[in-house]
Amino acid sequence: MSIEASQLREFIKDVLDSMGQKYRSTAAVELLMLTAAQESHCGRWIRQVDGPAQGIFQMEPETETDVFRNVLRFDPVLHATVKDFRGQSYPAEFNLIGNIPYQIAIARSQYWRFEEPLPDADDTKALARYWKKYWNTPLGAGTIDDAIYNYLRYAKETQ
């Protein structure tokens, strides 16, 4: 069972809106949708089967730490916003698993660190290339073709 794509998309928009206008674009929303579709089939998996990645975006705790050290510490407003999403309602290590607003904010922050502009929101192949380059990396097992397939299967809006 996955999160309904239209509801996840709207929730991503809401979270990005609350982060600030510069973090929200249609391309950012679709890149996060592609990431969720590829990494967890839009929420079917909250823990990587044989690895440390967690949540709908399958972020590794080491990456989360790196985002705080090398992205958020240089932007006090973004840092405070992401920390607010993290909250204190349960142990910090559960945020990557069960706190979807936080997962969205930290995933957007990870993509925010790169100077390369986001691709056009309607260019699925370019979104998949961006995901591969900056999220999965050349060392990751995921492929551009898999990301496209999973995006079309789990996340693409139908007309």
Secondary structure by P-SEA (a helix, b strand, c coil): ccccaaaaaaaaaaaaaaaccccccaaaaaaaaaaaaaacccccccccccccccccccccaaaaaaaaaccccccaaaaaaaaaaacccccccccccccaaaaaaaaaaaaacccccccccccaaaaaaaaaaccccccccccaaaaaaaaaacccccc
